[in-house]
């Protein structure tokens, strides 16, 4: 498992920058990864490496793409 044990998946650089800045405000350390157009299957693969996985979208939304 990763040292921080939490990952935040974002879809673009703007979301990455926002999450990065929010870490300093809320005092939480997470790994941030840009993963555009990821499905819930992609997220399941990431879950094996991290304790908690957060996204900026609903991975089960069928109308997302």
N, C-alpha and C positions, 0 to 999 in steps of 0.2 A: 504494500500500500504506500501511497505517496505521503510525504511528511506532513503536509497540511491537511490531508484527508478530505478536503472539500474542493470541488471544482465548479466553476461557473462557466457554462457554455454560452457563447454569444454568437451572433450571426455576422457582425461586421466590426470595423475598426471603431466606429462611433460608440457602439455599445461596449466595446472593450475599454475605451477611454473612460466611459461613465462608471463602469464597475470598478476599474482601477482607482478612480478618485473616491468612490464611496467607501472603499476599504479604509482610507485614512479618516473619514468622518466617523464611521461606526466601529473602527478598531478591530476589524476582523481580517484575517489573512486567508485568502483563497487562491487557488490556481485558476487562472483565466485562460480560456482557449477559444479561438475563433473556429467555429465549425458550421459553415453555412449549409443550409438545406439538409440538416441532420434529421433523421427519422428516429422513432422510438427504438428501433433496432440498434442504431448507432449509439444511442444513449445507454442501452443495456450493456454494450461492450465496454463503455467507459465506467459503468457502475462497478465492474469487477476490480477496478484499480483504486477507487475512491470510496470513502465512507458516505459522502453526500454529494449529489449531483443536482445543480440548479441550472435552469435555462431561462432565457428571456422570452421564450415562446411556449405555447402548449404543444408538446410533441404528438399529442393524440388528435389535434385539429386536422381533419381531412381537407379543409378548405385552405390550408396554409400555403400550398404551392400553387 
